[in-house]
């Protein structure tokens, strides 16, 4: 083995040992984490469609599978008090039907703060809230209108450490988005306005560094 190869191997082993040491000493709910989520999502649509001089209004609901990921950081401020923040992205499989259009709530981006207390040293109960941005579209098979709409979200959950570096959570979220108003030119002259709100129940697993 050459001298350079030996150096590379030594550095790699040292780096792996350092990472393992840091991981092994990770404090619960204090520091960065990355996670994956899976759950149920229900979107509620309240919309009005004006077509051919006729106005049609309705409220529709649609449910489906939700999935996504998070990247966050917790700060343990006291023995039983934790604050933090996270960014997230989610998608879902649900669709809604309205006035001959298929309404789709696509990807959602979010930035949220959370704060909670330690019910036990390994169990965090928390509330969360922040900003969301959703991608919404209406499609009748010929015409399509899509927009990104900002909104707000609130919720809460419980997170349990399963090992020194792995935790699992169950979380409820409610979100409400700003009004969607389609350009009639995108929908063959139809005038459509809508408002979306959302309920989510998500389960997730986080890896903590």
C-alpha positions in Angstrom: 0.0 0.0 0.0 1.4 3.4 -1.0 2.0 6.2 1.5 -0.8 8.3 0.0 -3.3 5.4 0.1 -2.4 4.9 3.8 -3.0 8.6 4.5 -6.4 8.5 2.8 -7.4 5.3 4.7 -6.3 6.9 8.0 -8.3 10.1 7.4 -11.3 8.1 6.4 -11.2 5.9 9.5 -10.6 9.0 11.7 -13.6 10.8 10.1 -15.8 7.7 10.6 -14.7 7.4 14.2 -15.4 11.1 14.9 -18.9 10.9 13.3 -19.7 7.7 15.3 -18.5 9.4 18.5 -20.7 12.5 17.8 -23.7 10.3 17.0 -23.3 8.2 20.1 -23.3 11.3 22.4 -26.3 13.1 20.7 -28.5 14.6 23.4 -32.2 14.0 23.0 -34.0 16.9 21.3 -31.0 19.1 21.0 -29.3 19.6 17.6 -30.0 19.0 14.0 -32.2 16.2 12.5 -33.5 14.9 9.2 -36.7 12.9 8.8 -39.2 11.2 6.6 -43.0 11.4 7.0 -46.1 9.4 5.8 -49.7 9.9 6.6 -53.3 11.0 5.7 -54.3 14.3 4.1 -57.7 15.8 3.6 -58.1 18.9 1.4 -61.2 21.0 1.6 -62.1 23.2 -1.4 -64.7 26.0 -1.3 -65.1 27.4 -4.9 -67.2 29.4 -7.2 -67.3 28.9 -11.0 -68.9 31.3 -13.4 -69.5 29.8 -16.9 -71.9 30.7 -19.6 -73.6 33.3 -17.4 -74.3 30.8 -14.7 -72.7 30.8 -11.2 -72.0 27.5 -9.4 -70.7 27.3 -5.9 -69.8 24.2 -3.9 -67.6 22.8 -1.1 -65.8 19.6 -1.8 -63.4 17.3 0.3 -60.9 14.8 -0.9 -58.5 12.6 1.0 -55.3 10.7 0.1 -51.9 9.5 1.1 -49.4 12.2 2.2 -45.6 11.9 2.2 -42.6 14.1 2.6 -39.5 15.0 4.5 -38.2 17.5 7.1 -34.9 19.1 8.1 -34.8 20.8 11.5 -32.9 21.9 14.5 -34.0 21.7 18.2 -32.6 23.8 21.1 -33.0 22.5 24.6 -33.3 25.6 26.7 -33.9 24.0 30.0 -34.3 20.5 31.5 -37.9 20.2 30.2 -38.3 23.0 27.6 -37.4 22.7 23.9 -37.8 25.1 21.0 -36.8 24.6 17.3 -37.5 25.2 13.7 -37.8 23.0 10.6 -38.4 23.2 6.9 -40.5 20.6 5.2 -41.9 19.5 1.8 -44.9 17.2 1.3 -46.9 15.8 -1.6 -50.1 13.8 -1.7 -52.2 11.5 -3.9 -55.7 13.0 -3.3 -57.8 14.8 -6.0 -61.1 16.7 -5.8 -63.8 17.2 -8.4 -65.5 20.5 -8.9 -67.7 21.7 -11.8 -66.1 19.4 -14.3 -62.6 20.3 -13.2 -60.1 18.0 -11.4 -58.6 20.0 -8.6 -55.2 19.0 -7.4 -53.2 20.1 -4.4 -49.7 19.3 -5.4 -46.4 19.9 -3.5 -46.3 22.0 -0.4 -43.3 23.7 1.2 -43.3 24.8 4.8 -41.2 26.7 7.4 -42.4 26.2 11.0 -41.3 26.9 14.6 -42.1 24.5 17.4 -42.0 24.6 21.1 -42.7 21.9 23.7 -42.0 20.3 27.0 -40.4 17.0 27.9 -43.0 14.8 29.5 -40.1 12.4 30.2 -36.5 12.8 29.2 -37.2 10.8 26.0 -40.7 12.2 25.2 -41.4 15.6 23.7 -45.0 17.1 23.5 -45.0 20.1 21.3 -47.0 22.7 19.4 -46.0 24.1 16.0 -46.9 26.8 13.6 -45.6 28.7 10.6 -45.8 29.5 6.9 -46.8 27.1 4.0 -46.8 27.5 0.2 -49.0 25.1 -1.8 -49.2 24.4 -5.6 -52.8 24.1 -6.7 -54.3 23.4 -10.1 -57.6 23.0 -11.9 -57.8 20.9 -15.1 -60.8 19.9 -17.2 -58.8 17.8 -19.7 -58.4 20.7 -22.1 -57.6 23.8 -20.1 -55.5 24.1 -17.0 -54.8 26.8 -14.4 -52.1 26.5 -11.7 -50.9 28.8 -9.0 -48.7 28.8 -5.9 -50.6 30.1 -2.8 -49.1 31.1 0.6 -50.9 30.3 3.8 -50.4 29.5 7.5 -50.3 26.3 9.5 -50.8 25.3 13.2 -50.7 21.9 14.9 -48.9 19.8 17.4 -47.6 16.3 18.2 -45.6 14.0 20.3 -42.1 12.7 19.6 -40.5 9.7 21.3 -36.8 8.8 21.3 -36.4 5.1 20.1 -32.6 5.0 20.5 -29.8 7.5 21.0 -30.2 8.9 17.5 -33.6 7.8 16.2 -37.0 9.2 17.2 -40.6 8.7 16.0 -43.4 11.2 16.0 -47.2 11.5 15.4 -48.3 15.0 14.4 -51.6 16.8 13.5 -51.5 19.9 11.2 -54.1 22.3 10.0 -53.4 24.7 7.1 -55.3 27.4 5.3 -54.2 29.0 2.0 -54.8 32.3 0.4 -57.5 32.6 -2.3 -57.0 31.1 -5.7 -58.3 33.2 -8.6 -57.8 31.7 -12.1 -57.3 33.9 -15.2 -60.3 33.2 -17.4 -57.9 33.0 -20.4 -56.4 29.8 -18.8 -59.8 28.1 -18.5 -61.5 28.8 -21.8 -63.2 32.0 -20.5 -64.5 30.5 -17.3 -64.1 32.6 -14.1 -63.1 30.4 -11.1 -62.2 31.4 -7.5 -61.3 29.0 -4.7 -60.0 28.6 -1.2 -58.2 25.6 0.1 -57.8 24.4 3.7 -56.2 21.1 4.9 -56.0 18.6 7.7 -53.1 16.2 8.0 -52.2 13.4 10.4 -48.5 12.4 9.8 -46.3 9.8 11.3 -42.5 10.2 10.9 -39.1 9.0 11.8 -36.2 11.5 12.5 -32.5 10.8 12.6 -30.7 13.1 15.0 -27.0 14.1 14.6 
